[in-house]
Amino acid sequence: MTDVHPGQRVAVLADSQNLYHTAQSLYQQNIDYGELLDAAVRDRQLTRAIAYVIRADADDEERFFDALEDIGFETKAKDIKTFADGSKKADWDVGMSLDAVTLAPHVDTIALCTGDGDFARLVTHVRHEGVRVEVLSFGESTSEELLDVAEDYTDLSEDTERFLL
């Protein structure tokens, strides 16, 4: 396992939908993205921070996106899809994975802010390329498969005073 040191270049990829829904269902609160970014970077060199968001025409949505950018996140937005049966879907799994693979040659560490087990295969691939992968998420809803392949894990539930608004 690679040690953490100040010269490391870090990319932070935040699955905002996953984090939002988990924080809401467990605590009825929102994420403090400033603290999340600080915890992910840990005094290392931030190369890129990307928050993957869904446009759902919700109140204060644009203000939230602007706040993410003020904190230091680049936002990538996707519209929510509504199907004929009324169901809705929106996720960034493929987009986040492509960005991680693209960023891997340019960073030492990728901090994935999600508990989604769909990313376990991505973590294995990126680690094989020599990149350290750290996961930050809520332990109660994080996939065991994802935890098994990550090199480091931060359970946001262990410090809700810090990570929730």
DSSP file (Angstrom, degrees, kcal/mol; ACC not computed):
  #  RESIDUE AA STRUCTURE BP1 BP2  ACC     N-H-->O    O-->H-N    N-H-->O    O-->H-N    TCO  KAPPA ALPHA  PHI   PSI    X-CA   Y-CA   Z-CA
    1    1 A M              0   0    0      0, 0.0     2,-0.2     0, 0.0   131,-0.0   0.000 360.0 360.0 360.0 134.6    0.0    0.0    0.0
    2    2 A T        -     0   0    0      1,-0.1     2,-0.1     0, 0.0     0, 0.0  -0.508 360.0-124.6 -75.1 139.0    1.3    3.4   -1.0
    3    3 A D        -     0   0    0     -2,-0.2     2,-0.5     1,-0.1    -1,-0.1  -0.455  23.5-111.4 -78.1 157.8    1.8    6.0    1.8
    4    4 A V        +     0   0    0     -2,-0.1    -1,-0.1     3,-0.0    38,-0.0  -0.785  45.7 167.9 -87.8 129.6    0.1    9.3    1.7
    5    5 A H    >   -     0   0    0     -2,-0.5     3,-2.1     1,-0.0     0, 0.0  -0.983  46.5-108.8-143.8 156.2    2.6   12.2    1.1
    6    6 A P  T 3  S+     0   0    0      0, 0.0    39,-0.3     0, 0.0    -1,-0.0   0.717 111.5  61.4 -58.9 -25.2    2.4   15.9    0.3
    7    7 A G  T 3  S+     0   0    0     37,-0.1    37,-0.1     2,-0.1     2,-0.1   0.575  77.3 116.3 -79.0  -7.6    3.7   15.5   -3.3
    8    8 A Q    <   -     0   0    0     -3,-2.1    37,-2.5     1,-0.1     2,-0.5  -0.350  62.8-135.5 -66.1 139.3    0.9   13.2   -4.4
    9    9 A R  E     -a   45   0A   0     35,-0.2    99,-2.3    37,-0.1   100,-2.2  -0.844  26.8-163.4 -94.1 127.6   -1.4   14.5   -7.1
   10   10 A V  E     -ab  46 109A   0     35,-3.1    37,-3.5    -2,-0.5    38,-1.2  -0.921  17.3-164.8-120.8 136.1   -5.0   13.8   -6.3
   11   11 A A  E     -ab  48 110A   0     98,-2.2   100,-3.1    -2,-0.4     2,-0.5  -0.974  13.5-155.1-112.3 133.7   -8.2   13.8   -8.4
   12   12 A V  E     -ab  49 111A   0     36,-2.8    38,-3.1    -2,-0.4     2,-0.5  -0.946   9.0-173.0-112.4 122.3  -11.5   13.8   -6.4
   13   13 A L  E     -ab  50 112A   0     98,-2.8   100,-3.1    -2,-0.5     2,-0.6  -0.957   7.5-165.4-118.6 113.1  -14.6   12.4   -8.1
   14   14 A A  E     -ab  51 113A   0     36,-3.0    38,-2.8    -2,-0.5     2,-1.5  -0.883  16.4-152.4-109.4 119.1  -17.8   12.9   -6.2
   15   15 A D  E  >  -a   52   0A   0     98,-2.3     4,-2.3    -2,-0.6     5,-0.2  -0.691  18.9-174.3 -83.6  86.5  -21.0   11.0   -7.1
   16   16 A S  H  > S+     0   0    0     -2,-1.5     4,-2.9    36,-1.1     5,-0.2   0.829  76.9  53.6 -60.3 -36.4  -23.3   13.7   -5.8
   17   17 A Q  H  > S+     0   0    0     35,-0.6     4,-2.6     2,-0.2     5,-0.3   0.945 110.6  46.4 -63.4 -47.4  -26.5   11.7   -6.3
   18   18 A N  H  > S+     0   0    0      1,-0.2     4,-1.9     2,-0.2    -2,-0.2   0.932 116.7  44.2 -60.3 -47.0  -25.2    8.8   -4.3
   19   19 A L  H  X S+     0   0    0     -4,-2.3     4,-2.7    94,-0.3     5,-0.2   0.922 114.3  49.6 -65.1 -44.9  -24.0   11.1   -1.5
   20   20 A Y  H  X S+     0   0    0     -4,-2.9     4,-2.6    -5,-0.2     5,-0.2   0.950 112.6  45.3 -60.2 -51.6  -27.1   13.2   -1.4
   21   21 A H  H  X S+     0   0    0     -4,-2.6     4,-2.5    -5,-0.2    -1,-0.2   0.875 115.1  48.0 -65.0 -36.4  -29.6   10.3   -1.3
   22   22 A T  H  X S+     0   0    0     -4,-1.9     4,-2.6    -5,-0.3     5,-0.4   0.943 112.5  47.7 -68.5 -46.7  -27.5    8.6    1.4
   23   23 A A  H  X>S+     0   0    0     -4,-2.7     4,-2.1     1,-0.2     6,-1.2   0.886 115.5  46.9 -61.4 -38.4  -27.2   11.7    3.6
   24   24 A Q  H  X5S+     0   0    0     -4,-2.6     4,-1.2     4,-0.3    -2,-0.2   0.933 114.7  44.3 -69.4 -45.8  -30.9   12.4    3.2
   25   25 A S  H  <5S+     0   0    0     -4,-2.5    -2,-0.2    -5,-0.2    -1,-0.2   0.877 124.0  34.3 -70.1 -35.9  -32.1    8.9    4.0
   26   26 A L  H  <5S+     0   0    0     -4,-2.6    -2,-0.2    -5,-0.2    -3,-0.2   0.878 141.1   5.4 -84.1 -39.4  -29.7    8.4    6.9
   27   27 A Y  H  <5S-     0   0    0     -4,-2.1    -3,-0.2    -5,-0.4    -2,-0.2   0.484  81.9-126.2-127.9  -6.9  -29.6   11.8    8.5
   28   28 A Q  S  <<S+     0   0    0     -4,-1.2     2,-0.3    -5,-0.8    -4,-0.3   0.871  77.5 109.1  53.8  38.3  -32.0   14.1    6.6
   29   29 A Q        -     0   0    0     -6,-1.2     2,-0.2    -9,-0.1    -1,-0.2  -0.832  67.0-113.0-134.3 172.3  -29.0   16.5    6.1
   30   30 A N        -     0   0    0     -2,-0.3   135,-2.8    -3,-0.1     2,-0.2  -0.676  34.4 -97.9-106.9 162.7  -26.8   17.6    3.2
   31   31 A I  B     -F  164   0B   0     -2,-0.2     2,-1.0   133,-0.2   133,-0.3  -0.534  21.5-134.2 -78.2 141.1  -23.1   17.1    2.5
   32   32 A D     >  -     0   0    0    131,-2.7     4,-2.2    -2,-0.2     3,-0.2  -0.834  23.7-172.8 -91.8  96.6  -20.5   19.7    3.5
   33   33 A Y  H  > S+     0   0    0     -2,-1.0     4,-2.4     1,-0.2     5,-0.2   0.763  78.8  60.2 -68.0 -25.9  -18.6   19.5    0.2
   34   34 A G  H  > S+     0   0    0      2,-0.2     4,-2.1     1,-0.2    -1,-0.2   0.932 109.8  41.9 -64.4 -45.2  -15.9   21.8    1.5
   35   35 A E  H  > S+     0   0    0     -3,-0.2     4,-2.6     2,-0.2    -2,-0.2   0.872 112.5  54.9 -68.6 -37.7  -15.1   19.3    4.3
   36   36 A L  H  X S+     0   0    0     -4,-2.2     4,-2.1     2,-0.2    -2,-0.2   0.932 109.7  46.8 -60.2 -45.7  -15.4   16.4    1.8
   37   37 A L  H  X S+     0   0    0     -4,-2.4     4,-2.5     2,-0.2     5,-0.3   0.917 112.1  50.2 -64.0 -43.3  -12.8   18.0   -0.5
   38   38 A D  H  X S+     0   0    0     -4,-2.1     4,-2.6     1,-0.2     5,-0.3   0.917 111.6  48.3 -60.0 -43.6  -10.5   18.7    2.4
   39   39 A A  H  < S+     0   0    0     -4,-2.6    -1,-0.2     1,-0.2    -2,-0.2   0.858 113.6  47.4 -67.1 -34.4  -10.7   15.2    3.7
   40   40 A A  H  < S+     0   0    0     -4,-2.1    -2,-0.2    -5,-0.2    -1,-0.2   0.892 116.7  41.4 -73.4 -39.7  -10.1   13.8    0.2
   41   41 A V  H >< S-     0   0    0     -4,-2.5     3,-1.2    -5,-0.2    -2,-0.2   0.893  80.1-171.0 -78.5 -40.2   -7.1   16.0   -0.6
   42   42 A R  T 3< S-     0   0    0     -4,-2.6    -3,-0.1    -5,-0.3     3,-0.1   0.900  73.4 -49.9  49.3  53.9   -5.4   15.7    2.8
   43   43 A D  T 3  S+     0   0    0     -5,-0.3    -1,-0.3     1,-0.2     2,-0.1   0.699 111.6 122.6  62.0  21.2   -2.8   18.4    2.2
   44   44 A R  S <  S-     0   0    0     -3,-1.2     2,-0.7   -37,-0.1    -1,-0.2  -0.412  76.2 -76.8 -99.4-176.2   -1.8   16.8   -1.1
   45   45 A Q  E     -a    9   0A   0    -37,-2.5   -35,-3.1   -39,-0.3     2,-0.5  -0.743  42.6-142.3 -88.5 111.8   -1.7   18.5   -4.5
   46   46 A L  E     +a   10   0A   0     -2,-0.7   -35,-0.2   -37,-0.2     3,-0.1  -0.622  24.4 173.6 -75.4 120.5   -5.3   18.7   -5.9
   47   47 A T  E     -     0   0A   0    -37,-3.5     2,-0.3    -2,-0.5   -36,-0.2   0.869  67.4 -13.4 -90.3 -48.1   -5.2   18.1   -9.7
   48   48 A R  E     -a   11   0A   0    -38,-1.2   -36,-2.8     2,-0.0     2,-0.4  -0.977  50.6-163.0-156.7 141.8   -8.9   18.0  -10.3
   49   49 A A  E     -a   12   0A   0     23,-0.3    25,-3.4    -2,-0.3     2,-0.5  -0.991  17.1-177.4-127.1 122.2  -12.1   17.9   -8.3
   50   50 A I  E     -ac  13  74A   0    -38,-3.1   -36,-3.0    -2,-0.4     2,-0.5  -0.977  12.7-162.4-124.9 128.7  -15.3   16.9  -10.2
   51   51 A A  E     -ac  14  75A   0     23,-2.9    25,-2.4    -2,-0.5     2,-0.7  -0.950  13.6-148.0-107.8 124.2  -18.8   16.7   -8.8
   52   52 A Y  E     +ac  15  76A   0    -38,-2.8   -36,-1.1    -2,-0.5   -35,-0.6  -0.828  27.1 178.7 -94.9 115.7  -21.2   14.8  -11.0
   53   53 A V  E     - c   0  77A   0     23,-2.9    25,-1.5    -2,-0.7     2,-0.5  -0.780  24.9-133.2-122.3 160.5  -24.7   16.2  -10.6
   54   54 A I  E     - c   0  78A   0     -2,-0.3     2,-0.7    23,-0.2    25,-0.2  -0.949  15.0-137.8-115.0 130.0  -28.1   15.6  -12.0
   55   55 A R  E     + c   0  79A   0     23,-3.2    25,-2.2    -2,-0.5    22,-0.0  -0.785  36.5 155.6 -85.9 117.7  -30.4   18.4  -13.3
   56   56 A A        -     0   0    0     -2,-0.7    -1,-0.1    23,-0.2    23,-0.1   0.164  61.6-109.9-126.8  16.3  -33.9   17.7  -12.0
   57   57 A D        +     0   0    0      1,-0.2     2,-0.2     3,-0.0    -2,-0.1   0.859  64.3 160.8  54.5  38.7  -35.3   21.3  -12.1
   58   58 A A    >   -     0   0    0      1,-0.1     3,-1.6     2,-0.0     4,-0.3  -0.514  48.9 -87.6 -86.3 157.3  -35.3   21.4   -8.3
   59   59 A D  T 3  S+     0   0    0      1,-0.3    -1,-0.1    -2,-0.2    -2,-0.0  -0.367 112.2   8.8 -60.7 141.4  -35.4   24.5   -6.3
   60   60 A D  T 3> S+     0   0    0      1,-0.1     4,-2.1    -3,-0.1    -1,-0.3   0.592  87.2 132.2  64.0  13.2  -32.0   26.0   -5.5
   61   61 A E  H <> S+     0   0    0     -3,-1.6     4,-2.3     1,-0.2     5,-0.2   0.938  72.4  45.9 -59.7 -49.1  -30.3   23.6   -7.9
   62   62 A E  H  > S+     0   0    0     -4,-0.3     4,-2.6     1,-0.2    -1,-0.2   0.873 110.5  54.0 -64.2 -36.7  -28.3   26.2   -9.7
   63   63 A R  H  > S+     0   0    0      2,-0.2     4,-2.2     1,-0.2    -1,-0.2   0.891 108.6  50.0 -64.0 -38.4  -27.3   27.8   -6.4
   64   64 A F  H  X S+     0   0    0     -4,-2.1     4,-2.2     2,-0.2    -2,-0.2   0.927 110.8  48.5 -63.4 -46.0  -26.0   24.3   -5.3
   65   65 A F  H  X S+     0   0    0     -4,-2.3     4,-1.8     1,-0.2    -2,-0.2   0.909 112.2  49.2 -61.7 -42.3  -24.0   23.9   -8.5
   66   66 A D  H  X S+     0   0    0     -4,-2.6     4,-2.3     1,-0.2    -1,-0.2   0.892 109.1  52.9 -63.4 -39.9  -22.5   27.4   -8.1
   67   67 A A  H  X S+     0   0    0     -4,-2.2     4,-1.9     1,-0.2    -2,-0.2   0.898 106.4  53.1 -63.7 -40.2  -21.6   26.6   -4.5
   68   68 A L  H  X>S+     0   0    0     -4,-2.2     5,-2.6     1,-0.2     4,-1.3   0.918 110.1  47.8 -59.4 -43.2  -19.8   23.5   -5.6
   69   69 A E  H  <5S+     0   0    0     -4,-1.8    -2,-0.2     1,-0.2    -1,-0.2   0.880 108.5  54.0 -66.8 -37.8  -17.8   25.5   -8.0
   70   70 A D  H  <5S+     0   0    0     -4,-2.3    -1,-0.2     1,-0.2    -2,-0.2   0.854 106.9  52.7 -63.0 -34.6  -17.0   28.1   -5.3
   71   71 A I  H  <5S-     0   0    0     -4,-1.9    -1,-0.2    -5,-0.2    -2,-0.2   0.797 130.9 -93.1 -71.2 -29.4  -15.6   25.3   -3.1
   72   72 A G  T  <5S+     0   0    0     -4,-1.3     2,-0.3     1,-0.4   -23,-0.3   0.443  82.0 129.0 128.4   4.8  -13.3   24.1   -5.9
   73   73 A F      < -     0   0    0     -5,-2.6     2,-0.4    -6,-0.2    -1,-0.4  -0.711  51.0-140.4 -90.1 140.1  -15.3   21.5   -7.8
   74   74 A E  E     -c   50   0A   0    -25,-3.4   -23,-2.9    -2,-0.3     2,-0.4  -0.822  28.7-139.3 -84.7 136.8  -15.8   21.4  -11.5
   75   75 A T  E     -c   51   0A   0     -2,-0.4     2,-0.5   -25,-0.2   -23,-0.2  -0.847  17.8-167.3-105.2 139.7  -19.4   20.3  -12.0
   76   76 A K  E     -c   52   0A   0    -25,-2.4   -23,-2.9    -2,-0.4     2,-0.4  -0.991  17.8-162.7-119.5 121.4  -20.6   17.9  -14.7
   77   77 A A  E     -c   53   0A   0     -2,-0.5     2,-0.4   -25,-0.2   -23,-0.2  -0.817  12.9-176.1-112.5 145.3  -24.4   18.0  -15.1
   78   78 A K  E     -c   54   0A   0    -25,-1.5   -23,-3.2    -2,-0.4     2,-0.2  -0.994  29.0-116.0-135.1 140.8  -26.7   15.5  -16.7
   79   79 A D  E     -c   55   0A   0     -2,-0.4     2,-0.2   -25,-0.2   -23,-0.2  -0.506  33.1-110.7 -75.5 144.9  -30.5   15.9  -17.2
   80   80 A I        -     0   0    0    -25,-2.2     2,-0.5    -2,-0.2    10,-0.2  -0.530  31.5-133.0 -71.9 141.2  -32.7   13.3  -15.4
   81   81 A K  E     -G   89   0C   0      8,-2.5     8,-2.3    -2,-0.2     2,-0.5  -0.842  14.5-160.1-100.4 131.9  -34.4   11.0  -17.8
   82   82 A T  E     -G   88   0C   0     -2,-0.5     6,-0.2     6,-0.2     2,-0.1  -0.954  12.7-150.0-111.5 126.7  -38.2   10.3  -17.4
   83   83 A F    >   -     0   0    0      4,-3.1     3,-2.5    -2,-0.5     0, 0.0  -0.449  30.3 -99.8 -93.5 166.8  -39.5    7.2  -19.1
   84   84 A A  T 3  S+     0   0    0      1,-0.3    -1,-0.1     2,-0.1    -2,-0.0   0.795 122.7  56.0 -55.8 -32.3  -42.9    6.5  -20.6
   85   85 A D  T 3  S-     0   0    0      2,-0.1    -1,-0.3     1,-0.1     3,-0.1   0.440 121.6-106.9 -83.0   3.0  -43.9    4.6  -17.4
   86   86 A G  S <  S+     0   0    0     -3,-2.5    -2,-0.1     1,-0.3    -1,-0.1   0.299  76.4 134.9  92.8 -10.5  -43.1    7.6  -15.3
   87   87 A S        -     0   0    0     -5,-0.1    -4,-3.1     1,-0.0     2,-0.4  -0.347  42.7-145.8 -71.2 155.8  -39.9    6.1  -13.8
   88   88 A K  E     +G   82   0C   0     -6,-0.2     2,-0.3    -3,-0.1    -6,-0.2  -0.928  16.9 179.7-125.4 148.2  -36.8    8.3  -13.7
   89   89 A K  E     +G   81   0C   0     -8,-2.3    -8,-2.5    -2,-0.4     2,-0.3  -0.996  11.4 153.4-148.6 141.8  -33.2    7.5  -14.0
   90   90 A A        +     0   0    0     -2,-0.3     2,-0.3   -10,-0.2   -10,-0.1  -0.795  11.8 152.0-164.7 123.3  -30.0    9.4  -13.9
   91   91 A D        -     0   0    0     -2,-0.3     4,-0.2   -38,-0.1     3,-0.1  -0.989  35.2-148.9-151.3 161.7  -26.5    8.2  -13.0
   92   92 A W     >  +     0   0    0     -2,-0.3     4,-3.3     1,-0.1     5,-0.4   0.117  57.0 121.7-114.6  17.7  -23.0    9.1  -13.8
   93   93 A D  H  > S+     0   0    0      1,-0.2     4,-2.2     2,-0.2     5,-0.2   0.905  81.2  40.3 -53.3 -49.1  -21.3    5.7  -13.5
   94   94 A V  H  > S+     0   0    0      2,-0.2     4,-2.7     1,-0.2    -1,-0.2   0.931 117.1  49.1 -68.0 -44.3  -20.0    5.5  -17.0
   95   95 A G  H  > S+     0   0    0      1,-0.2     4,-2.2     2,-0.2    -2,-0.2   0.912 112.8  46.9 -61.6 -43.8  -18.9    9.2  -17.1
   96   96 A M  H  X S+     0   0    0     -4,-3.3     4,-2.5     2,-0.2    -1,-0.2   0.909 112.8  50.4 -64.1 -41.4  -17.1    8.9  -13.7
   97   97 A S  H  X S+     0   0    0     -4,-2.2     4,-2.4    -5,-0.4    -2,-0.2   0.919 110.3  48.7 -64.2 -43.9  -15.4    5.7  -14.9
   98   98 A L  H  X S+     0   0    0     -4,-2.7     4,-2.3     1,-0.2    -1,-0.2   0.912 112.4  49.0 -62.8 -41.6  -14.2    7.3  -18.1
   99   99 A D  H  X S+     0   0    0     -4,-2.2     4,-2.8    -5,-0.2     5,-0.2   0.909 110.3  51.1 -64.3 -41.1  -12.9   10.3  -16.3
  100  100 A A  H  X S+     0   0    0     -4,-2.5     4,-1.9     2,-0.2    -2,-0.2   0.928 112.2  45.8 -62.1 -44.9  -11.1    8.1  -13.7
  101  101 A V  H  < S+     0   0    0     -4,-2.4    -1,-0.2     1,-0.2    -2,-0.2   0.888 115.0  48.1 -65.5 -38.8   -9.4    6.1  -16.5
  102  102 A T  H  < S+     0   0    0     -4,-2.3    -2,-0.2    -5,-0.2    -1,-0.2   0.884 116.0  43.2 -68.2 -39.4   -8.5    9.3  -18.4
  103  103 A L  H >X S+     0   0    0     -4,-2.8     3,-2.5     1,-0.2     4,-0.6   0.753  91.4  87.7 -77.5 -25.0   -7.1   11.0  -15.2
  104  104 A A  G >< S+     0   0    0     -4,-1.9     3,-1.0     1,-0.3    -1,-0.2   0.820  85.2  51.6 -48.8 -43.9   -5.2    7.9  -14.0
  105  105 A P  G 34 S+     0   0    0      0, 0.0    -1,-0.3     0, 0.0    -2,-0.1   0.664 112.7  48.4 -69.4 -10.9   -2.0    8.6  -15.9
  106  106 A H  G <4 S+     0   0    0     -3,-2.5     2,-0.3    -4,-0.1    -2,-0.2   0.420 109.4  51.1-108.7  -1.0   -1.9   12.1  -14.6
  107  107 A V    <<  -     0   0    0     -3,-1.0   -97,-0.2    -4,-0.6     3,-0.1  -0.883  58.3-147.4-134.3 164.1   -2.4   11.5  -10.8
  108  108 A D  S    S+     0   0    0    -99,-2.3    24,-2.8    -2,-0.3     2,-0.4   0.705  88.3  28.0 -96.9 -28.8   -1.1    9.4   -8.0
  109  109 A T  E     -bd  10 132A   0   -100,-2.2   -98,-2.2    22,-0.2     2,-0.5  -0.993  58.3-160.1-138.2 139.6   -4.4    9.0   -6.2
  110  110 A I  E     -bd  11 133A   0     22,-2.8    24,-2.5    -2,-0.4     2,-0.7  -0.990  11.6-156.5-116.6 125.2   -8.1    9.0   -7.1
  111  111 A A  E     -bd  12 134A   0   -100,-3.1   -98,-2.8    -2,-0.5     2,-0.6  -0.900   9.0-160.6-100.8 112.0  -10.5    9.8   -4.3
  112  112 A L  E     -bd  13 135A   0     22,-3.1    24,-2.4    -2,-0.7     2,-1.0  -0.838   4.4-159.4 -94.9 120.7  -13.9    8.3   -5.2
  113  113 A C  E     +b   14   0A   0   -100,-3.1   -98,-2.3    -2,-0.6     2,-0.3  -0.740  56.7  86.0-102.4  84.5  -16.7    9.9   -3.1
  114  114 A T        -     0   0    0     -2,-1.0    22,-0.1    22,-0.4    -2,-0.1  -0.958  61.7-146.5-169.7 156.8  -19.4    7.2   -3.5
  115  115 A G        +     0   0    0     -2,-0.3    28,-2.4  -100,-0.1     2,-0.4   0.279  57.1 131.0-111.5   7.1  -20.5    4.0   -1.9
  116  116 A D    >   -     0   0    0     26,-0.2     3,-1.8     1,-0.2     4,-0.1  -0.476  50.2-152.4 -72.1 118.2  -21.7    2.5   -5.2
  117  117 A G  G >  S+     0   0    0     -2,-0.4     3,-1.9     1,-0.3     4,-0.3   0.647  86.1  82.1 -64.4 -16.6  -20.4   -1.1   -5.7
  118  118 A D  G 3  S+     0   0    0      1,-0.3     4,-0.4     2,-0.1     3,-0.4   0.717  85.9  60.9 -60.8 -18.4  -20.6   -0.6   -9.5
  119  119 A F  G <> S+     0   0    0     -3,-1.8     4,-2.5     1,-0.2    -1,-0.3   0.482  75.6  92.5 -88.4  -2.0  -17.2    1.2   -9.1
  120  120 A A  H <> S+     0   0    0     -3,-1.9     4,-2.2     1,-0.2    -1,-0.2   0.912  86.6  48.5 -59.4 -44.0  -15.4   -1.9   -7.7
  121  121 A R  H  > S+     0   0    0     -3,-0.4     4,-2.2    -4,-0.3    -1,-0.2   0.897 110.6  52.0 -63.7 -39.9  -14.2   -3.1  -11.1
  122  122 A L  H  > S+     0   0    0     -4,-0.4     4,-2.9     2,-0.2     5,-0.3   0.927 108.0  51.5 -60.2 -45.7  -13.0    0.5  -12.0
  123  123 A V  H  X S+     0   0    0     -4,-2.5     4,-2.6     1,-0.2     5,-0.2   0.924 109.4  49.9 -59.0 -45.6  -11.0    0.6   -8.7
  124  124 A T  H  X S+     0   0    0     -4,-2.2     4,-1.8     1,-0.2    -1,-0.2   0.917 112.9  47.3 -58.6 -44.6   -9.4   -2.7   -9.5
  125  125 A H  H  X S+     0   0    0     -4,-2.2     4,-1.1     2,-0.2    -2,-0.2   0.941 113.4  46.1 -63.4 -48.9   -8.5   -1.4  -13.0
  126  126 A V  H  <>S+     0   0    0     -4,-2.9     5,-1.9     1,-0.2     3,-0.4   0.883 111.4  52.0 -66.0 -38.6   -7.1    1.9  -11.9
  127  127 A R  H ><5S+     0   0    0     -4,-2.6     3,-2.0    -5,-0.3    -1,-0.2   0.887 104.1  57.4 -63.7 -37.4   -5.1    0.3   -9.1
  128  128 A H  H 3<5S+     0   0    0     -4,-1.8    -1,-0.2     1,-0.3    -2,-0.2   0.803 101.2  57.8 -61.3 -28.3   -3.6   -2.1  -11.7
  129  129 A E  T 3<5S-     0   0    0     -4,-1.1    -1,-0.3    -3,-0.4    -2,-0.2   0.429 128.3-101.1 -81.3   0.4   -2.4    1.0  -13.5
  130  130 A G  T < 5S+     0   0    0     -3,-2.0     2,-0.4     1,-0.3    -3,-0.2   0.589  78.9 134.1  93.8  11.9   -0.5    2.1  -10.4
  131  131 A V      < -     0   0    0     -5,-1.9    -1,-0.3   -22,-0.0     2,-0.3  -0.817  54.4-128.1-100.1 133.4   -2.9    4.6   -9.0
  132  132 A R  E     -d  109   0A   0    -24,-2.8   -22,-2.8    -2,-0.4     2,-0.5  -0.574  24.3-155.4 -73.2 136.8   -3.9    4.6   -5.3
  133  133 A V  E     -d  110   0A   0     -2,-0.3    18,-2.7   -24,-0.2    19,-1.0  -0.976  11.7-176.0-123.0 125.8   -7.7    4.6   -4.9
  134  134 A E  E     -de 111 152A   0    -24,-2.5   -22,-3.1    -2,-0.5     2,-0.4  -0.920  11.5-149.9-116.8 143.1   -9.4    6.0   -1.7
  135  135 A V  E     -de 112 153A   0     17,-2.5    19,-2.6    -2,-0.4     2,-0.4  -0.940   9.6-172.3-116.7 136.0  -13.1    5.9   -1.1
  136  136 A L  E     + e   0 154A   0    -24,-2.4   -22,-0.4    -2,-0.4     2,-0.3  -0.993  35.2 113.2-124.5 122.0  -15.1    8.4    1.0
  137  137 A S  E     - e   0 155A   0     17,-2.1    19,-3.1    -2,-0.4     2,-0.6  -0.943  69.7 -66.6-167.4-177.2  -18.7    7.5    1.7
  138  138 A F    >   -     0   0    0     -2,-0.3     3,-1.8    17,-0.2     4,-0.2  -0.816  39.0-143.5 -91.5 120.7  -21.3    6.6    4.4
  139  139 A G  G >  S+     0   0    0     -2,-0.6     3,-1.3     1,-0.3    -1,-0.1   0.809  93.9  63.7 -54.2 -36.9  -20.4    3.1    5.8
  140  140 A E  G 3  S+     0   0    0      1,-0.3    -1,-0.3    -3,-0.0    15,-0.0   0.749 115.4  30.1 -63.1 -23.3  -24.1    2.1    6.2
  141  141 A S  G <  S+     0   0    0     -3,-1.8     2,-0.5     2,-0.1    -1,-0.3   0.121  91.8 115.7-125.1  21.7  -24.6    2.2    2.5
  142  142 A T    <   -     0   0    0     -3,-1.3   -26,-0.2    -4,-0.2     2,-0.1  -0.798  68.6-113.4 -98.6 134.3  -21.2    1.4    1.0
  143  143 A S     >  -     0   0    0    -28,-2.4     4,-2.0    -2,-0.5     5,-0.2  -0.374  12.1-141.5 -63.1 132.7  -20.7   -1.8   -1.0
  144  144 A E  H  > S+     0   0    0      1,-0.2     4,-2.4     2,-0.2    -1,-0.1   0.871 104.0  58.7 -60.9 -37.2  -18.5   -4.4    0.7
  145  145 A E  H  > S+     0   0    0      1,-0.2     4,-0.9     2,-0.2    -1,-0.2   0.891 106.2  47.6 -61.2 -39.8  -17.0   -5.1   -2.8
  146  146 A L  H >> S+     0   0    0      1,-0.2     4,-1.4   -31,-0.2     3,-0.6   0.912 111.5  50.1 -67.6 -42.5  -16.0   -1.5   -3.1
  147  147 A L  H 3< S+     0   0    0     -4,-2.0    -2,-0.2     1,-0.2    -1,-0.2   0.871 105.3  58.6 -62.4 -36.9  -14.4   -1.5    0.4
  148  148 A D  H 3< S+     0   0    0     -4,-2.4    -1,-0.2     1,-0.2    -2,-0.2   0.796 112.5  37.7 -64.5 -29.2  -12.5   -4.7   -0.4
  149  149 A V  H << S+     0   0    0     -4,-0.9    -1,-0.2    -3,-0.6    -2,-0.2   0.645  94.5  95.4-101.0 -16.0  -10.7   -3.1   -3.4
  150  150 A A     <  -     0   0    0     -4,-1.4   -16,-0.2     1,-0.1     3,-0.1  -0.451  65.2-144.4 -74.8 148.8  -10.0    0.4   -2.1
  151  151 A E  S    S+     0   0    0    -18,-2.7     2,-0.3     1,-0.2   -17,-0.2   0.719  84.0  16.0 -83.9 -22.6   -6.6    1.2   -0.5
  152  152 A D  E     -e  134   0A   0    -19,-1.0   -17,-2.5     2,-0.0     2,-0.4  -0.992  67.4-159.6-149.7 150.4   -8.1    3.6    2.0
  153  153 A Y  E     -e  135   0A   0     -2,-0.3     2,-0.5   -19,-0.2   -17,-0.2  -0.995   6.8-166.5-139.3 132.9  -11.6    4.3    3.3
  154  154 A T  E     -e  136   0A   0    -19,-2.6   -17,-2.1    -2,-0.4     2,-0.9  -0.975  14.9-151.0-116.1 117.6  -13.1    7.3    5.1
  155  155 A D  E >   -e  137   0A   0     -2,-0.5     3,-1.7   -19,-0.2     4,-0.3  -0.790   3.0-162.8 -89.5 107.7  -16.5    6.6    6.7
  156  156 A L  G >  S+     0   0    0    -19,-3.1     3,-1.3    -2,-0.9     7,-0.3   0.760  86.4  67.4 -62.7 -24.9  -18.3    9.9    6.6
  157  157 A S  G >  S+     0   0    0    -20,-0.5     3,-0.7     1,-0.3    -1,-0.3   0.710  87.8  66.7 -68.1 -20.1  -20.8    8.5    9.2
  158  158 A E  G <  S+     0   0    0     -3,-1.7    -1,-0.3     1,-0.3    -2,-0.2   0.630 114.3  27.5 -77.5 -11.4  -18.0    8.5   11.8
  159  159 A D  G X>  +     0   0    0     -3,-1.3     4,-2.2    -4,-0.3     3,-1.0  -0.386  66.6 155.1-145.7  62.6  -17.8   12.3   11.8
  160  160 A T  H <> S+     0   0    0     -3,-0.7     4,-1.9     1,-0.3    -2,-0.1   0.796  72.9  65.3 -63.9 -27.9  -21.2   13.6   10.8
  161  161 A E  H 34 S+     0   0    0      1,-0.2    -1,-0.3     2,-0.2    -2,-0.0   0.880 111.7  36.2 -59.8 -35.7  -20.5   16.9   12.7
  162  162 A R  H <4 S+     0   0    0     -3,-1.0    -2,-0.2    -6,-0.1  -127,-0.2   0.901 123.4  38.5 -82.1 -44.4  -17.8   17.5   10.1
  163  163 A F  H  < S+     0   0    0     -4,-2.2  -131,-2.7    -7,-0.3     2,-0.4   0.535 105.8  65.9 -94.7  -6.8  -19.3   16.1    6.9
  164  164 A L  B  <   F   31   0B   0     -4,-1.9  -133,-0.2  -133,-0.3     0, 0.0  -0.892 360.0 360.0-118.2 148.8  -22.9   17.1    7.2
  165  165 A L              0   0    0   -135,-2.8  -134,-0.1    -2,-0.4    -1,-0.1   0.403 360.0 360.0 -95.2 360.0  -24.6   20.6    7.2
